[in-house]
Amino acid sequence: MFFHFRRVSTNRKLGPMPAVMASQETCRSTGCTLMGAGCYAEHGPGSIMWRALTAGKAVNQVTLEQLLHLIRALPKRIRWRYGTAGDLPPNPADVLDLAKANAGREAIVFTHGRLYETYRQAASLGMHINVSTDSAAQADAVLDAAPDMSVVTVLPSTAGRGRHRTPAGREIAVCPATYAERVTCSTCNLCSRPRPRGVIVGFPAHGTRRRMIDQRLASA
């Protein structure tokens, strides 16, 4: 398991913030349904780095212990992104070590994992974790099982900024960076802390695999 730490991201949607990529084995433990079925990290500019990192051959790759040191060295109250590709470490103790290293900073974290008690412990240490789902119906299932979780989900590529609901009627707010040109993760705090009324954040499918994701959503 390796990581790539970038002190200042050049990704347009992220904005100029520290960002961390994790190797692919972190995804295999979650059962993510997007693997080989529209995953953004498997295609596009970041895929080359992700494959090299997964093979242990990336330039400037670091171990978890080295990553923890880099996070502790970040300025207090800075906002940063974990998991531009990859997921949280499969070992709950490692997740909590990340949360401890993050103390005093504002992390944007997403996971396809379902270790709810671990995420609660991370929150008590100051690291907010969003549970990723691959459809609005999945979002309902997670919130039925763990109502206190912050949930994000995938929406069809045609989803606009208007009002959206899950099958159970829960509210979905579309990520502002998908429709507001000047909004980036570095300027938005929607995913870095608990949301009022448990609002779900929706990310419309985009990129070269959006049609594949649309087809999957239509048949879900």
Backbone as a chain_set.jsonl record, in Angstrom:
{"seq": "MFFHFRRVSTNRKLGPMPAVMASQETCRSTGCTLMGAGCYAEHGPGSIMWRALTAGKAVNQVTLEQLLHLIRALPKRIRWRYGTAGDLPPNPADVLDLAKANAGREAIVFTHGRLYETYRQAASLGMHINVSTDSAAQADAVLDAAPDMSVVTVLPSTAGRGRHRTPAGREIAVCPATYAERVTCSTCNLCSRPRPRGVIVGFPAHGTRRRMIDQRLASA", "coords": {"N": [[0.852, -1.196, 0.0], [0.741, 2.039, -1.058], [1.196, 5.633, -1.199], [0.607, 8.814, -2.751], [1.629, 12.035, -2.276], [0.675, 15.294, -2.823], [1.591, 18.547, -2.513], [0.43, 20.902, -3.478], [-2.331, 20.802, -5.341], [-3.01, 20.638, -8.868], [-5.358, 20.165, -10.029], [-8.331, 21.197, -11.539], [-10.924, 21.116, -10.394], [-10.425, 20.492, -7.759], [-8.798, 22.593, -6.889], [-6.172, 24.75, -5.524], [-4.859, 22.919, -3.327], [-3.525, 20.69, -0.767], [-3.209, 17.24, -1.693], [-3.956, 13.753, -1.681], [-3.239, 10.603, -3.071], [-4.158, 7.207, -3.094], [-2.983, 3.837, -3.396], [-4.315, 1.164, -5.506], [-5.046, -1.164, -4.111], [-6.334, -0.387, -1.819], [-8.907, 0.043, -2.617], [-9.877, -2.457, -3.289], [-10.71, -3.752, -1.026], [-13.166, -2.744, -0.414], [-15.234, -3.448, -2.086], [-16.128, -1.861, -4.156], [-18.411, -0.922, -6.626], [-17.811, 0.463, -8.881], [-15.385, -0.243, -9.898], [-13.751, -1.099, -12.776], [-16.005, -0.399, -14.108], [-16.591, 2.215, -14.878], [-15.068, 3.734, -13.141], [-13.397, 6.701, -12.343], [-10.673, 6.994, -11.828], [-9.452, 4.963, -13.203], [-9.158, 5.747, -15.753], [-8.139, 8.455, -17.914], [-6.096, 11.42, -17.113], [-5.016, 10.983, -14.489], [-4.755, 8.252, -14.286], [-2.382, 7.07, -15.111], [-0.475, 7.714, -13.153], [-1.772, 6.448, -11.029], [-1.7, 3.722, -11.7], [1.066, 3.297, -11.669], [1.604, 3.862, -8.994], [0.16, 1.835, -7.735], [1.613, -0.32, -8.587], [3.854, 0.072, -7.145], [5.805, 1.736, -8.151], [5.833, 4.447, -8.481], [6.889, 7.84, -8.858], [8.139, 9.593, -6.107], [6.51, 8.217, -4.283], [5.04, 7.294, -1.122], [5.108, 5.644, 2.089], [2.553, 4.62, 4.469], [3.319, 5.506, 7.046], [5.129, 7.543, 6.361], [3.372, 9.218, 5.041], [1.681, 10.002, 7.144], [3.438, 11.588, 8.589], [3.814, 13.687, 6.758], [1.253, 14.767, 6.696], [0.94, 15.653, 9.324], [2.709, 17.738, 9.217], [1.43, 19.684, 7.803], [-0.042, 22.978, 7.698], [-2.044, 24.127, 10.453], [-5.611, 24.06, 10.397], [-5.774, 23.987, 7.659], [-7.316, 23.058, 4.558], [-7.604, 19.92, 2.998], [-7.355, 17.205, 0.631], [-8.112, 13.814, 0.787], [-7.619, 10.867, -1.077], [-7.823, 11.215, -3.982], [-7.643, 9.3, -5.825], [-8.174, 5.844, -5.198], [-8.788, 4.517, -1.847], [-9.651, 4.632, 1.676], [-7.279, 3.179, 4.0], [-7.579, -0.378, 4.53], [-7.371, -1.342, 7.133], [-8.805, -0.627, 10.192], [-7.345, 0.587, 12.294], [-5.365, 1.97, 10.965], [-6.862, 3.903, 9.653], [-7.706, 5.409, 11.822], [-5.25, 6.335, 12.683], [-4.679, 8.082, 10.607], [-6.697, 9.944, 11.11], [-5.852, 10.952, 13.58], [-3.412, 12.124, 12.843], [-4.399, 14.122, 11.259], [-5.44, 15.987, 12.97], [-6.801, 19.118, 13.83], [-6.962, 20.039, 11.283], [-8.728, 20.373, 8.113], [-10.134, 17.892, 6.545], [-11.091, 16.45, 3.42], [-12.726, 13.657, 2.751], [-13.569, 10.591, 1.21], [-15.154, 7.401, 1.144], [-15.691, 4.062, 0.017], [-16.022, 2.146, 1.827], [-17.597, 0.454, 4.649], [-17.279, 0.77, 7.366], [-18.63, 1.787, 9.8], [-18.455, 2.366, 12.602], [-15.756, 2.877, 12.895], [-15.556, 5.22, 11.367], [-17.068, 6.913, 12.906], [-15.437, 7.087, 15.166], [-13.234, 8.309, 13.978], [-14.381, 10.763, 13.366], [-14.748, 11.76, 15.924], [-12.182, 12.35, 16.484], [-11.729, 14.425, 14.876], [-11.729, 14.147, 12.09], [-13.685, 14.197, 9.36], [-15.627, 11.88, 7.556], [-16.939, 10.92, 4.476], [-19.385, 8.683, 3.306], [-19.341, 6.866, 0.417], [-21.661, 6.169, -2.182], [-23.127, 4.345, -4.93], [-25.473, 4.853, -6.184], [-28.682, 6.426, -5.841], [-30.441, 4.78, -4.489], [-28.69, 3.11, -3.088], [-27.656, 5.016, -1.372], [-29.856, 5.499, 0.265], [-29.955, 2.973, 1.509], [-27.587, 2.932, 3.021], [-28.053, 5.065, 4.804], [-30.301, 4.117, 6.073], [-29.178, 2.081, 7.53], [-27.198, 3.389, 8.987], [-27.902, 6.169, 10.2], [-26.492, 8.433, 11.023], [-24.369, 8.885, 9.348], [-22.495, 10.769, 6.895], [-23.364, 11.062, 3.592], [-22.551, 10.505, 0.166], [-23.324, 10.423, -3.352], [-23.645, 8.967, -6.678], [-24.93, 10.53, -9.558], [-27.003, 10.568, -12.534], [-25.495, 11.661, -15.627], [-26.954, 13.676, -16.735], [-28.1, 15.056, -14.706], [-29.09, 18.063, -13.32], [-28.604, 21.172, -11.495], [-30.847, 21.351, -9.992], [-33.553, 20.283, -7.798], [-33.203, 17.169, -6.195], [-34.077, 13.804, -5.265], [-33.832, 10.869, -3.236], [-35.028, 7.432, -3.663], [-36.382, 7.049, -1.256], [-37.048, 9.567, -0.584], [-35.143, 11.306, 0.466], [-33.147, 14.276, 0.576], [-31.022, 15.404, -2.052], [-28.186, 17.233, -2.721], [-26.619, 18.765, -5.377], [-23.184, 18.658, -6.137], [-21.551, 21.732, -5.863], [-19.315, 22.417, -7.408], [-19.713, 21.287, -9.843], [-21.346, 22.854, -11.344], [-20.883, 25.552, -10.809], [-18.581, 27.769, -11.824], [-16.484, 29.025, -10.401], [-16.261, 27.661, -8.052], [-14.474, 25.402, -6.059], [-13.085, 22.437, -4.502], [-11.329, 23.448, -2.648], [-12.44, 25.832, -1.891], [-14.921, 25.265, -0.956], [-16.934, 23.951, 1.651], [-18.652, 21.828, 1.835], [-18.319, 19.034, 1.874], [-16.573, 18.565, 3.912], [-17.422, 18.51, 6.48], [-20.098, 17.649, 8.836], [-23.389, 17.672, 7.378], [-26.207, 19.908, 7.343], [-29.356, 18.594, 8.292], [-28.699, 16.15, 7.241], [-28.2, 16.106, 4.492], [-27.619, 14.618, 1.329], [-24.816, 14.544, -0.828], [-24.619, 14.891, -4.285], [-22.964, 13.681, -7.169], [-22.88, 14.3, -10.465], [-22.437, 11.973, -13.132], [-19.49, 12.066, -15.083], [-16.911, 12.766, -17.536], [-15.051, 10.423, -19.66], [-16.289, 7.986, -19.255], [-18.921, 8.379, -18.611], [-21.282, 7.596, -19.927], [-21.289, 4.865, -19.55], [-21.664, 4.77, -16.793], [-24.157, 6.016, -16.639], [-25.75, 4.087, -17.898], [-25.533, 1.972, -16.097], [-26.737, 3.109, -13.833], [-29.314, 3.457, -14.814], [-30.22, 0.87, -14.931], [-30.207, 0.069, -12.395]], "CA": [[0.0, 0.0, 0.0], [1.533, 3.258, -1.179], [0.458, 6.882, -1.336], [1.293, 9.932, -3.391], [1.24, 13.285, -1.627], [0.95, 16.494, -3.606], [1.384, 19.674, -1.604], [-0.515, 21.831, -4.108], [-2.953, 20.158, -6.496], [-3.284, 21.453, -10.051], [-6.661, 19.754, -10.545], [-9.209, 22.371, -11.603], [-12.053, 21.001, -9.467], [-9.925, 20.515, -6.384], [-8.211, 23.87, -6.54], [-4.808, 24.649, -4.979], [-4.867, 22.365, -1.977], [-2.811, 19.412, -0.674], [-4.034, 16.115, -2.126], [-3.341, 12.44, -1.495], [-3.728, 9.475, -3.852], [-3.83, 5.916, -2.481], [-2.878, 2.775, -4.398], [-5.591, 0.525, -5.8], [-5.448, -2.221, -3.179], [-7.248, 0.181, -0.83], [-10.263, -0.068, -3.172], [-10.306, -3.847, -3.414], [-11.303, -4.221, 0.232], [-14.467, -2.119, -0.193], [-16.242, -3.972, -2.988], [-16.656, -0.749, -4.954], [-19.01, -1.408, -7.872], [-17.316, 1.245, -10.014], [-14.144, -0.814, -10.405], [-13.952, -1.674, -14.092], [-17.35, -0.062, -14.58], [-16.755, 3.663, -14.903], [-14.195, 4.411, -12.173], [-12.661, 7.804, -12.97], [-9.233, 6.842, -11.65], [-8.936, 3.954, -14.13], [-9.017, 6.368, -17.066], [-7.829, 9.87, -17.83], [-4.719, 11.819, -16.771], [-4.509, 10.438, -13.236], [-4.661, 6.795, -14.307], [-0.973, 6.659, -15.273], [0.117, 7.775, -11.818], [-2.41, 5.459, -10.16], [-1.163, 2.401, -12.028], [2.448, 3.249, -11.183], [1.553, 3.812, -7.532], [-0.315, 0.497, -7.377], [2.724, -1.24, -8.85], [4.974, 0.437, -6.281], [6.855, 2.311, -8.992], [5.551, 5.862, -8.723], [7.855, 8.828, -8.39], [7.776, 10.242, -4.843], [5.525, 7.484, -3.489], [5.389, 7.225, 0.297], [4.407, 4.658, 2.907], [1.577, 5.229, 5.357], [4.028, 6.242, 8.103], [5.642, 8.779, 5.774], [2.227, 10.074, 4.774], [1.255, 10.576, 8.416], [4.387, 12.657, 8.902], [3.531, 14.804, 5.856], [-0.01, 15.384, 7.117], [1.203, 16.396, 10.563], [3.49, 18.935, 8.886], [0.576, 20.681, 7.157], [-0.498, 24.04, 8.611], [-3.324, 23.914, 11.124], [-6.828, 24.598, 9.78], [-5.747, 23.894, 6.2], [-8.221, 22.08, 3.953], [-6.866, 19.051, 2.086], [-8.175, 16.118, 0.091], [-7.593, 12.446, 0.795], [-8.254, 9.908, -1.964], [-8.137, 11.611, -5.356], [-7.846, 7.944, -6.343], [-7.977, 4.938, -4.072], [-9.726, 4.602, -0.731], [-8.993, 4.586, 2.97], [-6.648, 1.888, 4.3], [-8.571, -1.362, 4.998], [-7.216, -1.594, 8.564], [-9.39, 0.482, 10.962], [-6.322, 1.284, 13.082], [-4.68, 2.906, 10.062], [-7.789, 5.022, 9.446], [-7.66, 6.242, 13.029], [-3.948, 7.021, 12.663], [-4.859, 9.222, 9.7], [-7.515, 10.935, 11.809], [-5.011, 11.584, 14.601], [-2.45, 12.987, 12.145], [-5.154, 15.23, 10.682], [-5.965, 16.839, 14.037], [-6.685, 20.553, 13.634], [-7.043, 20.363, 9.852], [-10.041, 20.09, 7.547], [-9.922, 16.898, 5.49], [-12.202, 16.012, 2.578], [-12.463, 12.227, 2.63], [-14.668, 9.748, 0.744], [-14.821, 5.98, 1.188], [-16.707, 3.063, -0.311], [-16.086, 1.212, 2.943], [-18.795, 0.499, 5.499], [-16.817, 0.608, 8.745], [-19.282, 2.958, 10.385], [-17.944, 2.695, 13.93], [-14.436, 3.494, 12.682], [-15.767, 6.588, 10.888], [-17.517, 7.687, 14.07], [-14.25, 7.353, 15.983], [-12.443, 9.304, 13.247], [-15.057, 12.052, 13.54], [-14.471, 12.24, 17.283], [-10.796, 12.825, 16.454], [-11.687, 15.624, 14.049], [-11.673, 13.893, 10.649], [-15.005, 13.874, 8.833], [-15.552, 10.922, 6.458], [-18.163, 10.727, 3.696], [-19.587, 7.335, 2.788], [-19.689, 6.936, -1.005], [-22.583, 5.179, -2.715], [-23.11, 4.368, -6.39], [-26.82, 5.151, -6.665], [-29.521, 7.015, -4.797], [-30.991, 3.679, -3.69], [-27.633, 2.723, -2.154], [-27.58, 6.065, -0.354], [-30.922, 5.186, 1.221], [-29.599, 1.78, 2.275], [-26.568, 3.308, 4.016], [-28.66, 5.9, 5.836], [-31.187, 3.261, 6.865], [-28.335, 1.307, 8.45], [-26.391, 4.283, 9.825], [-28.468, 7.487, 9.93], [-25.594, 9.525, 11.377], [-23.303, 9.007, 8.37], [-22.6, 11.723, 5.797], [-23.384, 10.206, 2.412], [-22.489, 11.089, -1.176], [-23.769, 9.432, -4.324], [-23.492, 9.247, -8.101], [-26.154, 10.877, -10.264], [-26.85, 10.516, -13.992], [-24.758, 12.799, -16.191], [-27.92, 14.704, -17.108], [-28.634, 15.696, -13.5], [-28.744, 19.475, -13.183], [-28.447, 21.667, -10.135], [-32.165, 21.426, -9.353], [-33.871, 19.451, -6.64], [-33.156, 15.722, -6.43], [-34.453, 13.01, -4.104], [-33.629, 9.421, -3.295], [-36.32, 6.737, -3.672], [-37.046, 7.208, 0.041], [-37.398, 10.973, -0.408], [-34.082, 12.108, 1.071], [-32.679, 15.361, -0.286], [-29.687, 15.325, -2.653], [-27.667, 18.513, -3.21], [-25.586, 18.533, -6.385], [-21.886, 19.283, -5.845], [-21.491, 23.056, -6.499], [-18.213, 22.526, -8.375], [-20.124, 20.755, -11.145], [-22.093, 23.857, -12.114], [-20.405, 26.902, -10.512], [-17.218, 27.787, -12.359], [-15.481, 29.508, -9.448], [-16.265, 26.828, -6.844], [-13.598, 24.229, -6.04], [-13.039, 21.807, -3.176], [-10.543, 24.291, -1.747], [-13.244, 26.971, -1.443], [-16.236, 24.769, -0.523], [-16.812, 23.078, 2.83], [-19.826, 20.959, 1.865], [-17.96, 17.634, 2.14], [-15.539, 18.468, 4.938], [-18.045, 18.538, 7.811], [-21.474, 17.154, 8.777], [-24.289, 18.573, 6.656], [-27.513, 20.11, 7.986], [-30.468, 17.705, 7.911], [-28.191, 14.934, 6.613], [-28.315, 16.203, 3.034], [-26.703, 13.812, 0.526], [-24.191, 15.279, -1.926], [-24.651, 14.12, -5.526], [-21.969, 13.996, -8.195], [-23.297, 13.805, -11.775], [-21.42, 11.238, -13.889], [-18.8, 12.916, -16.051], [-15.73, 12.13, -18.106], [-15.207, 9.533, -20.817], [-17.076, 6.815, -18.888], [-20.216, 8.79, -18.07], [-22.373, 6.81, -20.514], [-21.274, 3.567, -18.873], [-22.274, 4.965, -15.492], [-25.585, 6.285, -16.875], [-26.407, 2.815, -18.192], [-25.601, 1.218, -14.845], [-27.745, 3.747, -12.989], [-30.639, 3.219, -15.397], [-30.618, -0.515, -14.697], [-30.088, -0.228, -10.941]], "C": [[0.883, 1.24, 0.0], [0.619, 4.459, -1.393], [1.299, 7.893, -2.104], [0.744, 11.215, -2.791], [1.648, 14.456, -2.508], [0.617, 17.709, -2.75], [0.396, 20.696, -2.157], [-1.07, 21.166, -5.36], [-3.121, 21.148, -7.639], [-4.614, 21.056, -10.693], [-7.647, 20.918, -10.451], [-10.339, 22.295, -10.585], [-11.607, 21.007, -8.012], [-9.493, 21.914, -5.979], [-6.857, 23.665, -5.884], [-4.785, 24.205, -3.53], [-4.022, 21.094, -1.944], [-3.754, 18.264, -1.029], [-3.247, 14.815, -2.031], [-4.043, 11.407, -2.378], [-3.286, 8.19, -3.154], [-3.822, 4.833, -3.548], [-4.152, 1.923, -4.415], [-5.993, -0.562, -4.809], [-6.358, -1.692, -2.073], [-8.694, 0.093, -1.305], [-10.773, -1.498, -3.131], [-11.006, -4.357, -2.162], [-12.717, -3.692, 0.43], [-15.583, -2.707, -1.048], [-16.878, -2.903, -3.842], [-17.176, -1.25, -6.304], [-18.552, -0.622, -9.092], [-16.019, 0.685, -10.598], [-14.412, -1.54, -11.721], [-15.289, -1.334, -14.706], [-17.603, 1.444, -14.495], [-15.897, 4.426, -13.916], [-13.346, 5.472, -12.87], [-11.146, 7.591, -12.907], [-8.618, 5.832, -12.613], [-8.695, 4.52, -15.519], [-8.653, 7.835, -16.87], [-6.429, 10.131, -17.321], [-4.17, 11.168, -15.513], [-4.268, 8.948, -13.256], [-3.217, 6.311, -14.428], [-0.282, 6.642, -13.919], [-0.465, 6.69, -10.922], [-1.881, 4.061, -10.425], [0.268, 2.254, -11.521], [2.478, 3.127, -9.663], [1.135, 2.425, -7.057], [0.775, -0.551, -7.579], [3.931, -0.963, -7.958], [6.115, 1.085, -7.025], [6.636, 3.788, -9.281], [6.658, 6.751, -8.183], [7.314, 9.469, -7.114], [6.654, 9.52, -4.088], [6.003, 7.393, -2.042], [4.601, 6.108, 0.964], [3.375, 5.381, 3.774], [2.271, 6.048, 6.444], [4.585, 7.561, 7.576], [4.511, 9.754, 5.48], [1.739, 10.746, 6.059], [2.15, 11.739, 8.815], [4.099, 13.895, 8.041], [2.243, 15.526, 6.247], [0.192, 16.201, 8.387], [1.945, 17.7, 10.294], [2.662, 20.015, 8.194], [0.171, 21.754, 8.167], [-1.837, 23.683, 9.249], [-4.428, 24.638, 10.361], [-6.805, 24.574, 8.251], [-6.755, 22.846, 5.728], [-7.427, 21.246, 2.951], [-7.753, 17.875, 1.694], [-7.441, 14.786, 0.188], [-8.354, 11.634, -0.246], [-8.688, 10.463, -3.307], [-8.284, 10.373, -6.232], [-7.559, 7.016, -5.173], [-8.957, 5.229, -2.951], [-8.936, 4.657, 0.568], [-8.301, 3.237, 3.169], [-7.678, 0.911, 4.855], [-8.508, -1.634, 6.492], [-7.786, -0.409, 9.349], [-8.355, 1.264, 11.773], [-5.576, 2.302, 12.231], [-5.555, 4.127, 9.777], [-7.738, 5.968, 10.636], [-6.313, 6.952, 13.159], [-3.998, 8.229, 11.727], [-5.638, 10.337, 10.392], [-6.7, 11.672, 12.869], [-4.003, 12.534, 13.967], [-3.131, 14.24, 11.619], [-5.545, 16.289, 11.713], [-5.709, 18.322, 13.787], [-6.749, 20.993, 12.195], [-8.403, 19.928, 9.314], [-9.872, 19.167, 6.346], [-11.223, 16.644, 4.729], [-11.914, 14.564, 2.224], [-13.727, 11.506, 2.174], [-14.231, 8.285, 0.833], [-16.0, 5.135, 0.738], [-16.807, 2.008, 0.787], [-17.355, 1.395, 3.759], [-18.42, 0.259, 6.957], [-17.342, 1.773, 9.578], [-18.723, 3.347, 11.754], [-16.556, 3.346, 13.831], [-14.591, 4.945, 12.248], [-16.283, 7.481, 12.013], [-16.329, 8.045, 14.969], [-13.364, 8.403, 15.306], [-13.057, 10.687, 13.414], [-14.786, 12.631, 14.927], [-13.053, 12.775, 17.409], [-10.635, 14.029, 15.526], [-11.575, 15.401, 12.559], [-13.027, 13.397, 10.17], [-14.857, 12.972, 7.609], [-16.91, 10.787, 5.801], [-18.227, 9.292, 3.181], [-20.094, 7.436, 1.35], [-20.654, 5.82, -1.387], [-22.674, 5.373, -4.224], [-24.486, 4.52, -7.009], [-27.598, 5.762, -5.508], [-30.135, 5.935, -3.907], [-29.959, 3.178, -2.678], [-27.494, 3.743, -1.032], [-28.652, 5.844, 0.705], [-30.538, 4.007, 2.113], [-28.577, 2.101, 3.36], [-27.213, 4.099, 5.152], [-29.698, 5.148, 6.65], [-30.386, 2.502, 7.915], [-27.579, 2.195, 9.438], [-26.829, 5.724, 9.575], [-27.535, 8.659, 10.221], [-24.451, 9.715, 10.381], [-23.574, 10.157, 7.399], [-22.418, 10.929, 4.506], [-23.281, 11.034, 1.136], [-22.897, 10.001, -2.163], [-23.511, 9.892, -5.741], [-24.87, 9.528, -8.697], [-25.949, 10.71, -11.763], [-26.169, 11.778, -14.514], [-25.673, 13.957, -16.547], [-28.475, 15.468, -15.906], [-28.16, 17.138, -13.41], [-28.688, 19.875, -11.723], [-29.764, 21.744, -9.375], [-32.332, 20.45, -8.209], [-33.861, 17.973, -7.019], [-33.501, 15.0, -5.133], [-34.077, 11.554, -4.327], [-34.99, 8.75, -3.396], [-37.096, 6.892, -2.367], [-37.378, 8.667, 0.342], [-36.337, 11.837, 0.236], [-33.526, 13.119, 0.056], [-31.257, 15.124, -0.78], [-29.316, 16.706, -3.175], [-26.533, 18.231, -4.182], [-24.328, 19.304, -6.006], [-21.778, 20.625, -6.571], [-20.401, 23.18, -7.562], [-18.598, 22.004, -9.748], [-20.87, 21.79, -11.982], [-21.64, 25.302, -11.859], [-18.918, 26.995, -10.841], [-16.17, 28.153, -11.325], [-15.421, 28.677, -8.162], [-15.335, 25.639, -7.028], [-13.665, 23.612, -4.642], [-12.307, 22.69, -2.17], [-11.336, 25.472, -1.214], [-14.596, 26.55, -0.88], [-16.05, 23.842, 0.676], [-17.946, 22.062, 2.925], [-19.491, 19.531, 2.285], [-16.953, 17.466, 3.277], [-16.089, 18.471, 6.356], [-19.471, 18.002, 7.707], [-22.4, 18.177, 8.126], [-25.634, 18.706, 7.363], [-28.556, 19.164, 7.406], [-29.988, 16.452, 7.189], [-28.276, 14.931, 5.101], [-27.236, 15.372, 2.351], [-26.102, 14.703, -0.561], [-24.157, 14.379, -3.155], [-23.64, 14.62, -6.532], [-22.444, 13.438, -9.54], [-22.144, 13.09, -12.479], [-20.8, 12.171, -14.933], [-17.594, 12.164, -16.587], [-16.065, 11.144, -19.208], [-16.078, 8.321, -20.527], [-18.475, 7.168, -18.386], [-21.378, 7.975, -18.648], [-22.445, 5.426, -19.869], [-21.955, 3.677, -17.506], [-23.774, 5.228, -15.633], [-26.348, 4.976, -17.116], [-26.558, 1.975, -16.924], [-26.672, 1.778, -13.932], [-29.162, 3.473, -13.49], [-31.154, 1.82, -15.111], [-30.607, -0.899, -13.227], [-31.46, -0.407, -10.304]], "O": [[1.665, 1.467, 0.923], [-0.56, 4.321, -1.719], [2.529, 7.835, -2.106], [-0.465, 11.448, -2.798], [2.81, 14.591, -2.89], [-0.523, 17.871, -2.313], [-0.382, 21.286, -1.406], [-0.344, 20.988, -6.338], [-3.345, 22.339, -7.419], [-4.96, 21.546, -11.768], [-7.776, 21.546, -9.4], [-10.68, 23.306, -9.971], [-12.333, 21.476, -7.136], [-9.779, 22.368, -4.871], [-6.428, 22.526, -5.703], [-4.701, 25.029, -2.619], [-3.816, 20.474, -2.987], [-4.943, 18.304, -0.71], [-2.039, 14.78, -2.267], [-5.271, 11.344, -2.428], [-2.156, 8.103, -2.675], [-4.586, 4.911, -4.511], [-4.952, 1.952, -3.48], [-7.181, -0.854, -4.68], [-7.082, -2.469, -1.451], [-9.612, 0.072, -0.485], [-11.97, -1.727, -2.957], [-11.806, -5.29, -2.232], [-13.411, -4.136, 1.345], [-16.76, -2.485, -0.762], [-18.045, -3.019, -4.217], [-16.454, -1.927, -7.036], [-18.869, -0.996, -10.221], [-15.6, 1.098, -11.679], [-15.204, -2.481, -11.771], [-15.672, -1.917, -15.72], [-18.68, 1.887, -14.094], [-15.983, 5.652, -13.852], [-12.664, 5.189, -13.856], [-10.424, 7.969, -13.83], [-7.405, 5.834, -12.823], [-8.099, 3.858, -16.369], [-8.837, 8.389, -15.786], [-5.653, 9.197, -17.115], [-2.987, 10.832, -15.46], [-3.641, 8.416, -12.34], [-2.873, 5.253, -13.901], [0.41, 5.684, -13.574], [0.262, 6.075, -10.141], [-1.64, 3.297, -9.491], [0.639, 1.202, -11.0], [3.283, 2.377, -9.111], [1.689, 1.901, -6.091], [0.853, -1.536, -6.845], [4.923, -1.689, -8.014], [7.266, 1.004, -6.595], [7.203, 4.321, -10.235], [7.282, 6.44, -7.169], [6.144, 9.847, -7.061], [5.921, 10.155, -3.33], [7.202, 7.412, -1.767], [3.558, 5.683, 0.466], [3.336, 6.611, 3.806], [1.852, 7.169, 6.733], [4.523, 8.581, 8.262], [4.664, 10.964, 5.645], [1.421, 11.936, 6.054], [1.673, 12.754, 9.32], [4.136, 15.02, 8.539], [2.154, 16.75, 6.141], [-0.327, 17.311, 8.507], [1.82, 18.657, 11.057], [3.134, 21.137, 8.015], [0.053, 21.47, 9.359], [-2.662, 23.008, 8.634], [-4.204, 25.689, 9.761], [-7.724, 25.089, 7.615], [-7.011, 21.865, 6.425], [-6.668, 21.79, 2.148], [-8.762, 17.592, 2.34], [-6.305, 14.649, -0.266], [-9.582, 11.692, -0.306], [-9.813, 10.21, -3.738], [-8.967, 10.401, -7.256], [-6.797, 7.358, -4.268], [-9.842, 6.074, -3.084], [-7.706, 4.72, 0.559], [-8.706, 2.247, 2.56], [-8.575, 1.329, 5.587], [-9.486, -2.108, 7.07], [-7.301, 0.711, 9.192], [-8.48, 2.48, 11.92], [-5.199, 3.369, 12.715], [-5.054, 5.246, 9.671], [-7.729, 7.187, 10.469], [-6.249, 8.059, 13.692], [-3.422, 9.276, 12.026], [-5.293, 11.513, 10.282], [-6.845, 12.884, 13.034], [-3.762, 13.623, 14.487], [-2.512, 15.301, 11.542], [-5.945, 17.391, 11.336], [-4.574, 18.741, 13.564], [-6.608, 22.18, 11.899], [-9.139, 19.202, 9.983], [-9.508, 19.613, 5.258], [-12.308, 16.624, 5.311], [-10.972, 14.273, 1.487], [-14.818, 11.768, 2.679], [-13.06, 7.974, 0.619], [-17.155, 5.444, 1.034], [-17.601, 1.075, 0.676], [-18.091, 2.366, 3.582], [-19.167, -0.384, 7.695], [-16.577, 2.637, 10.005], [-18.537, 4.532, 12.032], [-16.232, 4.254, 14.596], [-13.845, 5.81, 12.705], [-15.966, 8.67, 12.062], [-16.231, 9.167, 15.467], [-12.812, 9.279, 15.972], [-12.339, 11.672, 13.586], [-14.617, 13.841, 15.084], [-12.749, 13.55, 18.315], [-9.543, 14.585, 15.402], [-11.35, 16.354, 11.815], [-13.461, 12.303, 10.533], [-14.055, 13.26, 6.72], [-17.916, 10.566, 6.475], [-17.237, 8.758, 2.681], [-21.148, 8.02, 1.095], [-20.49, 4.673, -0.971], [-22.337, 6.44, -4.738], [-24.655, 4.337, -8.214], [-27.216, 5.629, -4.345], [-30.327, 6.149, -2.71], [-30.308, 2.858, -1.542], [-27.246, 3.382, 0.119], [-28.39, 5.984, 1.9], [-30.765, 4.036, 3.322], [-28.681, 1.609, 4.483], [-26.951, 3.834, 6.325], [-29.954, 5.503, 7.801], [-30.846, 2.301, 9.04], [-27.346, 1.806, 10.582], [-26.181, 6.432, 8.804], [-27.758, 9.762, 9.722], [-23.639, 10.624, 10.554], [-24.727, 10.483, 7.112], [-21.433, 10.209, 4.347], [-23.849, 12.122, 1.039], [-22.826, 8.811, -1.856], [-23.197, 11.058, -5.982], [-25.847, 8.85, -8.38], [-24.806, 10.712, -12.22], [-26.264, 12.84, -13.9], [-25.221, 15.097, -16.651], [-29.236, 16.421, -16.073], [-26.957, 17.402, -13.423], [-28.72, 19.029, -10.828], [-29.781, 22.167, -8.219], [-31.364, 19.868, -7.719], [-34.436, 17.577, -8.032], [-33.254, 15.512, -4.041], [-34.013, 11.076, -5.459], [-36.013, 9.415, -3.235], [-38.327, 6.869, -2.369], [-37.926, 8.973, 1.401], [-36.599, 13.003, 0.529], [-33.45, 12.85, -1.143], [-30.391, 14.695, -0.018], [-30.046, 17.285, -3.979], [-25.583, 17.528, -3.838], [-24.4, 20.465, -5.603], [-21.903, 20.657, -7.795], [-20.54, 23.956, -8.507], [-17.886, 22.248, -10.722], [-21.012, 21.623, -13.194], [-21.99, 26.192, -12.634], [-18.096, 26.352, -10.188], [-15.057, 27.628, -11.375], [-14.613, 28.964, -7.279], [-15.403, 24.946, -8.043], [-14.232, 24.198, -3.719], [-12.627, 22.683, -0.982], [-10.961, 26.059, -0.199], [-15.342, 27.39, -0.378], [-15.116, 23.041, 0.707], [-18.175, 21.494, 3.993], [-20.282, 18.885, 2.972], [-16.528, 16.349, 3.57], [-15.328, 18.44, 7.323], [-20.008, 17.906, 6.603], [-22.228, 19.384, 8.293], [-26.146, 17.733, 7.917], [-28.628, 18.96, 6.194], [-30.798, 15.754, 6.579], [-28.408, 13.872, 4.488], [-26.071, 15.416, 2.747], [-26.805, 15.525, -1.149], [-23.715, 13.233, -3.075], [-23.475, 15.824, -6.726], [-22.415, 12.223, -9.74], [-21.004, 13.55, -12.427], [-21.494, 12.957, -15.576], [-17.294, 11.056, -16.142], [-17.213, 11.041, -19.639], [-16.564, 7.681, -21.46], [-19.143, 6.323, -17.792], [-22.348, 7.694, -17.945], [-23.532, 4.884, -19.668], [-22.72, 2.798, -17.109], [-24.57, 4.724, -14.841], [-27.45, 4.785, -16.601], [-27.593, 1.344, -16.71], [-27.433, 1.024, -13.324], [-30.087, 3.281, -12.701], [-32.363, 1.593, -15.051], [-30.945, -2.023, -12.854], [-31.555, -0.66, -9.103]]}, "num_chains": 1, "name": "protein.A"}
